[in-house]
Amino acid sequence: MTFLKNDIRRSFEKIKAEEGLKQSTRESVLNKLNEKPKPRRNFQRLSLAVAAAAFLLFIGAGSFQIYFSESSYIDMDVNPSIELSVNRFDRVIRMSAYNKDGKEVLSELNLKHKSYKDAVALILKKIKEKGYLKQNGMISVTVQGKDREKASEIKTLQTEIDQCISEHGGRQNVEVYAVSKRLKKKSHHLNVTPAKYLAIKELQKVDQTATVEKCRDHSISEIKDYTKQCEEGHENSHGNSQDRQQGGHHGSGGHHGEH
């Protein structure tokens, strides 16, 4: 670079022109040579921008994955059987229906990204409008959480559901309880809610002909009422059987006395 600058100075000395013009032109050329090259600086800036964009993309992808990861499951069963998948921010990220009534209810609601409390309230309002909430009926809600704190927190739904129902002038029996991951998996395999699965299992104790397929489209109230009827029928049958046995013993005793 030094040799180049000396050559430029010597060349300007040989040119016959006004001294002022020569001086200004020479200074302009030398100043250009003294400037630091910009392409490298621009490249560095571009590299920093690309790195920043990649970092933001990485953070964004991580946040996206966290947001759309299920943390808890809320299953509601009136007769519409509905499941809400909830993330760690208490937002609904997926909805599922286990029967045709549930599909009909969900088709008329937009629950995605709503808080689970708002989603539950909207579901109750819709099933009330459609006439599924009957006086003294049963609403069963089960919660399966990936951590105990979340499951415990969502169990407060019982109070909130009671309040929501009272606001709509209904009177229902509400049960809310936590279920294990294993039970949730079993019920999911049979395509019923955990609450309905448990109700069917109770019914099968007194009616061995009961199956999931037969009970799928019946409400929790209907299944539990039928279970109660079967239990009472067994008790009456057992009582009549004992009476017959006692009567038979008395009869044979009398007959024996005649001999």
Backbone bond lengths (Angstrom), bond angles and torsions (degrees), N, CA, C in turn:
res aa  C-N    CA-C-N  psi(-1)  N-CA   C-N-CA  omega(-1)  CA-C   N-CA-C  phi
1 M - - - 1.474 - - 1.523 110.17 -
2 T 1.347 117.95 -38.07 1.483 121.89 -179.81 1.519 110.81 -64.32
3 F 1.361 116.37 -42.41 1.474 119.65 178.59 1.521 110.82 -62.20
4 L 1.324 116.05 -38.93 1.468 120.37 -179.86 1.519 110.60 -64.04
5 K 1.323 116.81 -41.89 1.470 120.27 179.62 1.533 110.93 -64.97
6 N 1.345 117.58 -39.52 1.478 120.89 179.14 1.518 110.76 -65.51
7 D 1.361 116.40 -39.91 1.470 120.22 177.88 1.515 110.93 -62.22
8 I 1.324 117.00 -39.31 1.471 120.23 179.67 1.521 110.21 -65.27
9 R 1.333 116.20 -42.48 1.474 119.46 179.23 1.535 110.52 -61.26
10 R 1.365 117.23 -44.70 1.470 120.52 -179.40 1.518 111.27 -64.88
11 S 1.319 116.24 -37.54 1.471 119.35 -179.91 1.511 111.12 -64.95
12 F 1.323 116.97 -41.30 1.467 119.54 179.18 1.521 111.55 -66.77
13 E 1.334 118.22 -28.83 1.465 120.55 179.88 1.516 111.08 -69.22
14 K 1.361 117.43 -29.43 1.465 121.49 -179.32 1.521 112.29 -78.93
15 I 1.353 116.99 -22.43 1.464 120.36 -177.42 1.519 109.51 -77.51
16 K 1.333 116.22 130.71 1.453 122.11 178.45 1.517 108.33 -92.36
17 A 1.250 116.46 104.44 1.469 122.14 178.32 1.502 107.94 -154.86
18 E 1.315 114.93 175.33 1.450 118.08 179.03 1.522 109.37 -62.10
19 E 1.338 114.98 138.26 1.457 120.80 -175.30 1.529 111.64 -58.80
20 G 1.347 117.80 -38.43 1.462 121.31 -179.29 1.512 111.97 -65.21
21 L 1.343 116.61 -42.16 1.458 120.91 -180.00 1.523 110.84 -65.77
22 K 1.376 114.62 -42.61 1.456 119.00 179.41 1.531 110.73 -61.46
23 Q 1.327 114.92 -43.22 1.463 119.56 -176.82 1.530 111.68 -64.58
24 S 1.335 116.49 -45.65 1.467 119.94 -177.43 1.518 111.56 -67.02
25 T 1.347 116.30 -39.42 1.464 120.06 179.76 1.518 110.94 -66.74
26 R 1.346 115.36 -42.22 1.454 120.40 179.80 1.531 111.01 -62.55
27 E 1.315 116.57 -42.74 1.465 120.27 179.77 1.528 111.75 -64.92
28 S 1.326 115.88 -37.33 1.460 120.44 -179.61 1.523 111.30 -64.33
29 V 1.365 115.15 -43.50 1.465 119.49 -179.74 1.515 110.95 -66.18
30 L 1.347 116.34 -43.63 1.461 120.17 -179.34 1.529 112.04 -65.48
31 N 1.333 115.17 -36.79 1.474 118.56 177.63 1.527 111.51 -62.87
32 K 1.318 115.83 -39.11 1.469 119.88 178.17 1.528 111.07 -62.04
33 L 1.344 114.25 -39.04 1.457 118.30 179.91 1.521 112.25 -69.40
34 N 1.339 115.37 -31.26 1.466 119.77 -178.69 1.527 113.31 -77.20
35 E 1.355 116.50 -15.76 1.463 119.20 -179.92 1.521 110.50 -66.89
36 K 1.385 116.08 140.29 1.464 121.02 177.81 1.526 109.46 -74.20
37 P 1.286 116.70 139.81 1.476 119.25 -179.32 1.527 111.76 -62.29
38 K 1.351 117.67 132.84 1.463 123.16 -175.64 1.531 114.62 -88.48
39 P 1.323 116.99 -27.08 1.464 115.87 -176.53 1.518 113.58 -54.04
40 R 1.315 118.43 -39.34 1.463 121.08 -179.19 1.524 110.76 -65.71
41 R 1.376 115.64 -41.94 1.464 118.97 178.73 1.523 110.17 -62.22
42 N 1.336 116.04 -42.67 1.463 119.54 178.87 1.528 110.97 -63.53
43 F 1.332 114.94 -37.62 1.462 119.26 178.68 1.523 110.58 -64.28
44 Q 1.346 116.17 -40.70 1.462 120.07 178.70 1.524 111.08 -63.25
45 R 1.336 115.34 -43.00 1.464 119.22 178.64 1.527 110.70 -62.55
46 L 1.342 115.64 -41.70 1.462 119.86 179.62 1.527 110.74 -63.90
47 S 1.339 115.78 -40.19 1.468 120.05 179.05 1.519 111.16 -62.41
48 L 1.343 115.99 -42.39 1.462 120.18 178.51 1.525 111.05 -63.35
49 A 1.337 116.44 -40.72 1.466 120.74 -179.75 1.529 110.79 -64.58
50 V 1.341 115.46 -42.40 1.466 119.75 179.15 1.523 110.71 -64.13
51 A 1.343 116.21 -42.32 1.463 120.49 179.31 1.525 110.96 -62.92
52 A 1.345 116.19 -42.04 1.465 120.36 179.27 1.526 110.79 -64.27
53 A 1.334 115.94 -41.74 1.466 119.92 179.64 1.528 110.84 -64.35
54 A 1.340 115.86 -40.81 1.465 119.93 178.58 1.523 111.18 -63.69
55 F 1.336 116.12 -39.18 1.464 120.76 179.15 1.523 110.43 -64.30
56 L 1.330 116.17 -45.47 1.467 120.37 179.53 1.526 110.88 -63.65
57 L 1.333 115.77 -38.13 1.461 120.08 178.69 1.522 110.54 -64.64
58 F 1.335 115.22 -40.87 1.472 120.37 178.89 1.521 110.54 -63.54
59 I 1.342 115.95 -46.94 1.466 120.64 178.95 1.526 110.34 -62.31
60 G 1.343 115.75 -42.79 1.464 120.10 -179.61 1.514 112.06 -62.89
61 A 1.336 116.60 -41.83 1.464 120.48 179.35 1.521 110.67 -64.43
62 G 1.337 116.34 -39.39 1.463 120.18 178.38 1.510 111.64 -64.65
63 S 1.323 116.85 -43.36 1.466 121.33 179.25 1.522 110.80 -64.33
64 F 1.333 115.65 -39.99 1.464 120.89 179.01 1.526 110.13 -60.50
65 Q 1.335 115.41 -44.49 1.461 120.07 -179.37 1.523 111.48 -65.22
66 I 1.338 116.88 -40.76 1.469 120.94 178.95 1.524 110.37 -64.34
67 Y 1.332 116.67 -43.73 1.468 120.94 -176.47 1.526 110.85 -62.69
68 F 1.334 116.99 -40.12 1.463 119.96 -175.26 1.529 113.00 -96.76
69 S 1.333 116.93 23.33 1.463 121.51 173.55 1.522 109.19 -100.59
70 E 1.347 116.31 128.59 1.466 120.00 -179.69 1.524 110.93 -69.47
71 S 1.312 114.51 136.29 1.462 120.39 175.95 1.530 110.61 -111.45
72 S 1.339 116.17 -32.30 1.466 121.12 -178.88 1.526 109.79 -148.35
73 Y 1.332 114.30 161.52 1.462 120.76 177.48 1.523 108.79 -128.86
74 I 1.316 115.89 129.51 1.463 121.57 177.05 1.524 107.74 -113.94
75 D 1.324 116.27 118.57 1.463 120.97 178.47 1.519 109.51 -110.26
76 M 1.328 115.56 124.94 1.463 121.81 179.66 1.520 109.32 -112.06
77 D 1.316 115.24 135.77 1.460 119.53 179.34 1.513 110.03 -136.15
78 V 1.340 115.25 114.08 1.467 121.15 173.15 1.523 103.67 -114.39
79 N 1.355 116.40 -81.69 1.444 118.76 144.90 1.515 106.35 -122.79
80 P 1.323 119.34 -42.74 1.461 115.18 167.11 1.523 108.44 -52.88
81 S 1.318 116.35 127.07 1.465 121.25 178.99 1.521 108.14 -108.57
82 I 1.316 116.40 114.83 1.465 121.85 -170.70 1.522 110.51 -131.46
83 E 1.331 115.18 142.66 1.466 120.53 175.69 1.525 109.94 -121.96
84 L 1.327 115.69 135.72 1.462 122.12 175.02 1.524 108.67 -113.07
85 S 1.326 116.49 127.44 1.468 121.13 173.49 1.519 107.35 -95.50
86 V 1.323 116.41 124.46 1.470 122.30 -172.72 1.523 109.72 -116.83
87 N 1.354 116.79 137.76 1.464 119.51 178.00 1.522 110.87 -90.01
88 R 1.325 117.09 -177.14 1.465 120.76 -176.02 1.520 112.67 -71.35
89 F 1.340 116.10 -9.32 1.464 120.13 176.85 1.529 111.47 -97.74
90 D 1.332 116.45 12.93 1.470 123.52 178.51 1.521 112.73 66.21
91 R 1.334 116.19 26.75 1.464 121.13 178.92 1.528 110.40 -106.59
92 V 1.317 115.32 143.15 1.467 120.57 178.53 1.523 108.78 -77.43
93 I 1.321 116.69 123.11 1.466 119.65 -179.84 1.532 112.35 -112.11
94 R 1.339 117.01 -16.51 1.458 120.80 176.47 1.523 110.57 -151.18
95 M 1.336 115.77 150.21 1.462 121.37 176.41 1.532 108.76 -129.68
96 S 1.311 116.28 143.60 1.468 120.75 178.07 1.523 109.19 -137.82
97 A 1.325 115.21 148.46 1.468 120.90 176.90 1.519 108.58 -118.40
98 Y 1.330 116.51 139.40 1.458 121.24 -178.33 1.524 112.87 -100.82
99 N 1.329 117.25 -9.29 1.464 119.53 177.31 1.526 109.32 -149.35
100 K 1.324 115.85 175.71 1.463 120.05 -174.37 1.526 111.83 -65.29
101 D 1.336 117.11 -34.06 1.467 119.54 178.18 1.527 110.42 -65.53
102 G 1.324 115.97 -39.94 1.459 120.09 177.71 1.519 111.70 -63.95
103 K 1.330 116.68 -41.22 1.468 120.87 178.43 1.523 110.94 -62.15
104 E 1.321 115.79 -40.46 1.467 120.30 -179.87 1.528 111.15 -64.11
105 V 1.330 116.43 -42.47 1.467 120.50 179.70 1.526 110.58 -64.85
106 L 1.333 117.24 -47.06 1.465 120.81 -177.60 1.525 112.28 -66.32
107 S 1.334 116.83 -30.20 1.468 119.81 -179.52 1.527 112.00 -64.90
108 E 1.329 116.69 -18.91 1.463 120.68 -177.90 1.530 112.73 -105.20
109 L 1.326 116.65 7.31 1.465 120.08 -177.75 1.520 111.15 -127.70
110 N 1.329 115.78 146.41 1.462 121.80 173.63 1.529 107.73 -113.83
111 L 1.307 116.42 96.45 1.469 121.28 -172.45 1.524 113.59 -104.55
112 K 1.317 117.63 -11.44 1.463 120.11 -174.30 1.523 111.32 -62.60
113 H 1.327 115.45 134.74 1.471 125.60 178.68 1.530 113.21 73.34
114 K 1.325 117.35 3.14 1.468 119.10 174.44 1.527 108.95 -83.37
115 S 1.328 116.17 158.08 1.460 118.95 174.95 1.525 108.10 -66.28
116 Y 1.325 117.18 150.50 1.467 119.16 -177.40 1.523 111.24 -62.37
117 K 1.344 116.98 -29.26 1.469 120.23 179.06 1.527 110.36 -65.85
118 D 1.335 116.28 -45.76 1.466 120.09 178.17 1.527 110.58 -64.82
119 A 1.325 116.27 -39.20 1.468 120.23 -179.22 1.524 111.15 -63.25
120 V 1.318 116.60 -44.24 1.470 120.67 178.87 1.527 110.55 -62.18
121 A 1.329 116.12 -42.54 1.469 120.35 179.61 1.528 110.94 -62.15
122 L 1.339 117.01 -42.11 1.468 120.95 -179.94 1.533 111.17 -66.74
123 I 1.323 116.71 -38.47 1.468 120.30 178.19 1.525 110.46 -64.12
124 L 1.328 116.24 -46.06 1.467 120.05 -179.90 1.528 111.19 -62.00
125 K 1.316 115.66 -40.15 1.468 119.73 179.22 1.530 110.52 -63.37
126 K 1.329 115.74 -43.16 1.464 119.96 -178.26 1.529 111.71 -67.34
127 I 1.341 117.86 -43.82 1.467 118.78 -179.22 1.526 111.31 -70.67
128 K 1.328 116.40 -24.18 1.473 120.09 173.97 1.529 109.09 -69.01
129 E 1.351 116.44 -43.52 1.462 121.06 178.94 1.529 111.15 -60.86
130 K 1.328 116.12 -35.27 1.460 120.49 -176.57 1.530 112.81 -86.77
131 G 1.321 116.63 1.14 1.458 120.25 174.18 1.514 115.96 83.38
132 Y 1.330 117.21 16.24 1.464 119.40 179.34 1.526 112.56 -80.79
133 L 1.328 116.74 -26.07 1.466 119.98 -179.96 1.522 109.03 -83.42
134 K 1.297 115.75 102.05 1.460 120.64 179.61 1.520 109.84 -100.00
135 Q 1.315 115.71 152.06 1.466 120.18 179.64 1.529 110.32 -56.10
136 N 1.322 114.48 134.00 1.471 122.12 179.78 1.527 112.86 60.80
137 G 1.339 114.98 23.98 1.460 119.21 176.36 1.524 110.89 -79.17
138 M 1.319 115.70 -174.05 1.458 121.16 -176.03 1.526 110.31 -121.34
139 I 1.328 115.38 131.90 1.463 121.44 170.70 1.520 106.98 -117.44
140 S 1.312 115.97 118.11 1.464 120.34 179.31 1.523 109.43 -110.26
141 V 1.316 115.57 128.91 1.464 121.59 179.60 1.521 108.15 -127.83
142 T 1.320 115.76 126.49 1.462 119.76 176.05 1.521 109.26 -117.45
143 V 1.319 115.09 149.31 1.461 121.47 -178.47 1.522 108.68 -127.00
144 Q 1.315 115.44 128.31 1.463 119.48 173.53 1.517 107.21 -123.78
145 G 1.321 116.32 112.92 1.455 120.91 -177.44 1.507 111.42 -112.60
146 K 1.336 115.48 153.47 1.458 120.06 178.44 1.518 111.52 -78.12
147 D 1.319 116.10 -14.06 1.459 119.39 174.25 1.517 108.65 -138.93
148 R 1.301 116.29 151.54 1.465 121.08 -173.96 1.519 112.18 -64.27
149 E 1.333 116.11 -35.64 1.465 118.93 -178.05 1.518 110.46 -62.18
150 K 1.329 116.69 -42.69 1.463 120.36 -179.46 1.527 110.41 -64.75
151 A 1.334 116.93 -45.33 1.466 120.45 179.69 1.519 110.60 -61.80
152 S 1.321 116.65 -40.95 1.465 120.64 179.56 1.520 110.64 -65.71
153 E 1.333 115.56 -39.96 1.469 119.85 -179.17 1.522 111.20 -64.78
154 I 1.321 116.76 -43.05 1.458 120.12 -175.89 1.524 111.51 -73.96
155 K 1.328 117.97 -17.39 1.466 119.66 178.20 1.523 111.70 -64.87
156 T 1.324 117.12 -15.57 1.466 119.81 175.29 1.527 110.82 -67.32
157 L 1.331 116.41 -4.64 1.466 120.47 177.22 1.526 111.98 -56.82
158 Q 1.316 117.61 -30.00 1.467 119.75 -177.07 1.519 110.88 -56.76
159 T 1.329 116.48 -46.96 1.464 120.76 179.02 1.515 110.50 -63.81
160 E 1.337 115.84 -44.04 1.462 120.09 -177.81 1.528 111.44 -65.63
161 I 1.323 116.78 -38.75 1.463 120.07 178.50 1.523 110.29 -67.05
162 D 1.323 116.44 -41.76 1.472 120.23 176.64 1.527 110.78 -56.89
163 Q 1.332 115.75 -44.53 1.467 120.47 -179.96 1.519 110.65 -64.41
164 C 1.327 115.64 -43.79 1.465 120.42 -178.56 1.527 110.90 -62.95
165 I 1.321 116.93 -41.41 1.465 121.00 -179.75 1.523 110.90 -66.90
166 S 1.334 116.02 -42.22 1.464 119.46 -179.86 1.525 110.79 -63.67
167 E 1.340 116.57 -33.22 1.465 120.50 177.90 1.519 111.26 -65.37
168 H 1.331 116.65 -30.94 1.462 120.49 -179.41 1.527 112.48 -95.30
169 G 1.322 115.49 11.22 1.456 119.38 174.09 1.505 115.02 74.13
170 G 1.315 117.31 19.92 1.459 120.26 -179.35 1.516 111.62 -100.07
171 R 1.309 114.53 164.95 1.464 120.06 176.82 1.516 107.71 -136.41
172 Q 1.323 114.93 106.85 1.452 120.23 -174.28 1.525 111.05 -129.27
173 N 1.315 114.51 157.81 1.458 120.38 170.17 1.526 107.19 -93.12
174 V 1.313 115.75 119.55 1.464 120.60 -175.33 1.520 109.73 -111.98
175 E 1.319 115.76 131.20 1.458 120.68 173.53 1.526 108.84 -128.85
176 V 1.323 115.46 129.80 1.461 121.77 178.96 1.518 107.78 -129.48
177 Y 1.302 117.11 126.52 1.460 118.96 178.95 1.530 110.08 -152.06
178 A 1.326 114.59 156.47 1.465 121.14 179.52 1.523 109.84 -84.39
179 V 1.329 116.12 147.14 1.464 121.23 176.93 1.526 108.96 -127.03
180 S 1.307 115.23 159.08 1.460 120.37 -178.73 1.528 110.88 -79.72
181 K 1.301 114.80 162.15 1.462 120.62 177.16 1.529 110.51 -62.81
182 R 1.325 115.92 -36.42 1.464 120.87 -179.99 1.525 111.44 -63.91
183 L 1.333 116.33 -45.17 1.464 120.44 178.68 1.524 110.41 -65.27
184 K 1.319 116.31 -40.78 1.464 120.66 178.46 1.528 110.11 -59.84
185 K 1.317 116.45 -41.50 1.463 121.11 -179.20 1.526 111.07 -65.28
186 K 1.334 116.94 -41.24 1.468 121.31 178.81 1.525 111.22 -62.17
187 S 1.325 115.77 -48.21 1.467 119.68 -178.42 1.526 110.85 -66.02
188 H 1.327 116.21 -37.62 1.464 120.50 179.69 1.529 110.29 -64.46
189 H 1.321 116.24 -37.72 1.468 120.88 178.69 1.530 111.11 -62.70
190 L 1.335 116.25 -33.24 1.470 121.28 179.51 1.526 112.37 -90.59
191 N 1.343 115.69 -0.36 1.465 122.24 177.85 1.529 112.78 62.49
192 V 1.332 115.17 42.86 1.469 121.42 172.66 1.526 107.75 -136.28
193 T 1.318 116.02 163.16 1.461 119.56 177.19 1.532 109.65 -73.32
194 P 1.328 117.81 157.91 1.467 119.98 177.05 1.526 112.77 -56.94
195 A 1.342 116.86 -39.05 1.468 120.31 -179.25 1.525 111.03 -63.41
196 K 1.315 116.69 -43.20 1.468 119.58 179.96 1.528 110.47 -69.63
197 Y 1.310 116.67 -36.89 1.469 120.71 177.30 1.529 111.02 -59.49
198 L 1.336 115.97 -45.23 1.469 120.47 179.07 1.527 111.33 -66.11
199 A 1.346 116.29 -38.94 1.469 120.13 179.15 1.527 110.67 -64.36
200 I 1.333 116.46 -39.99 1.469 120.38 179.19 1.528 110.78 -67.11
201 K 1.328 116.32 -39.30 1.473 120.07 178.13 1.529 110.81 -61.34
202 E 1.326 116.80 -39.20 1.469 120.52 177.36 1.522 110.74 -65.91
203 L 1.336 115.97 -40.85 1.465 120.04 178.94 1.528 111.08 -63.60
204 Q 1.325 117.04 -39.09 1.462 120.94 -177.71 1.529 112.80 -64.72
205 K 1.330 116.67 -19.04 1.470 120.06 177.12 1.526 111.63 -68.87
206 V 1.345 115.62 -28.86 1.469 119.74 -178.46 1.529 112.47 -112.02
207 D 1.334 116.10 -11.37 1.461 120.22 177.72 1.527 107.98 -141.52
208 Q 1.299 115.70 98.81 1.460 120.52 -175.33 1.523 112.77 -72.08
209 T 1.319 117.24 -10.88 1.466 120.06 178.52 1.525 111.86 -84.90
210 A 1.330 116.93 -10.16 1.469 120.79 -178.93 1.529 109.92 -70.21
211 T 1.322 116.07 135.24 1.467 121.49 177.76 1.522 109.41 -131.49
212 V 1.310 115.10 165.37 1.467 120.25 177.74 1.521 110.20 -62.03
213 E 1.336 116.71 -41.73 1.461 120.53 -178.47 1.524 111.46 -61.70
214 K 1.327 116.94 -39.54 1.465 120.44 179.93 1.524 111.85 -69.23
215 C 1.325 116.25 -32.43 1.473 120.51 -173.26 1.526 113.91 -97.34
216 R 1.323 117.09 -9.69 1.463 120.62 -171.22 1.527 113.74 -52.64
217 D 1.321 116.95 -44.86 1.465 120.58 -175.08 1.520 113.71 -93.52
218 H 1.323 116.99 7.67 1.466 120.39 175.34 1.520 109.63 -93.13
219 S 1.312 115.49 149.72 1.465 119.58 179.79 1.525 110.56 -74.51
220 I 1.325 114.57 162.95 1.465 120.27 176.05 1.533 110.09 -58.25
221 S 1.329 116.12 -41.50 1.473 120.58 -179.82 1.517 111.12 -59.98
222 E 1.330 116.33 -44.63 1.465 120.48 -179.16 1.527 111.21 -64.21
223 I 1.325 116.31 -42.06 1.471 119.98 -179.70 1.525 110.68 -64.49
224 K 1.332 115.87 -43.89 1.471 119.39 -178.34 1.525 111.61 -70.64
225 D 1.335 116.68 -36.41 1.472 119.55 177.07 1.529 110.64 -64.13
226 Y 1.332 115.90 -42.29 1.467 119.71 179.86 1.533 110.66 -66.73
227 T 1.339 115.59 -37.51 1.471 119.74 176.75 1.527 110.32 -60.60
228 K 1.328 115.47 -42.62 1.469 120.31 179.63 1.525 110.88 -63.88
229 Q 1.332 116.09 -42.03 1.469 119.99 178.43 1.528 111.25 -61.76
230 C 1.327 115.54 -41.39 1.469 119.69 179.17 1.523 111.06 -64.87
231 E 1.331 115.54 -41.05 1.471 119.58 178.64 1.526 110.76 -62.89
232 E 1.339 116.26 -43.61 1.468 120.33 178.70 1.523 110.63 -65.78
233 G 1.337 115.71 -37.11 1.459 119.60 178.24 1.518 111.50 -64.52
234 H 1.330 115.81 -39.88 1.467 119.66 178.18 1.520 110.99 -66.35
235 E 1.335 115.85 -38.79 1.468 119.93 179.32 1.526 110.58 -64.90
236 N 1.349 116.06 -44.01 1.469 119.88 179.16 1.525 111.01 -64.93
237 S 1.343 113.91 -41.28 1.462 118.49 179.76 1.523 110.94 -64.58
238 H 1.339 115.11 -40.05 1.466 119.83 178.77 1.530 110.38 -66.46
239 G 1.348 115.41 -39.57 1.465 119.63 178.79 1.512 111.69 -65.46
240 N 1.344 117.44 -42.90 1.467 121.34 178.63 1.527 111.17 -64.35
241 S 1.342 113.95 -37.16 1.463 118.54 179.30 1.520 110.84 -64.02
242 Q 1.337 115.70 -41.58 1.466 119.67 177.99 1.523 111.07 -64.45
243 D 1.363 115.63 -39.96 1.470 119.56 178.86 1.525 110.74 -62.16
244 R 1.351 115.33 -41.64 1.464 119.31 -179.54 1.528 111.04 -65.51
245 Q 1.354 113.50 -40.13 1.462 117.33 179.08 1.526 111.24 -64.19
246 Q 1.351 115.29 -42.56 1.465 119.41 179.39 1.531 110.52 -65.08
247 G 1.341 115.36 -41.51 1.460 119.63 178.81 1.520 111.04 -63.11
248 G 1.331 115.55 -39.07 1.456 119.86 179.39 1.515 111.64 -65.00
249 H 1.332 115.57 -38.71 1.466 119.69 179.23 1.525 110.49 -64.82
250 H 1.369 115.28 -42.15 1.469 118.90 179.80 1.520 110.43 -63.91
251 G 1.344 114.89 -41.67 1.467 118.94 -177.35 1.517 111.46 -63.87
252 S 1.328 115.14 -45.20 1.465 117.63 -179.06 1.516 111.07 -65.90
253 G 1.347 114.86 -31.85 1.466 118.79 178.19 1.520 110.60 -65.42
254 G 1.355 117.18 -42.15 1.458 121.32 -179.76 1.520 110.86 -65.99
255 H 1.339 114.06 -41.56 1.454 119.12 -179.73 1.534 110.46 -63.81
256 H 1.305 114.34 -39.49 1.462 119.66 179.03 1.536 110.46 -63.83
257 G 1.326 116.25 -33.59 1.464 120.31 -179.55 1.518 111.55 -67.96
258 E 1.355 117.56 -31.93 1.452 120.77 -179.07 1.515 111.10 -67.08
259 H 1.341 116.18 -30.87 1.453 118.13 176.72 1.509 109.21 -73.97
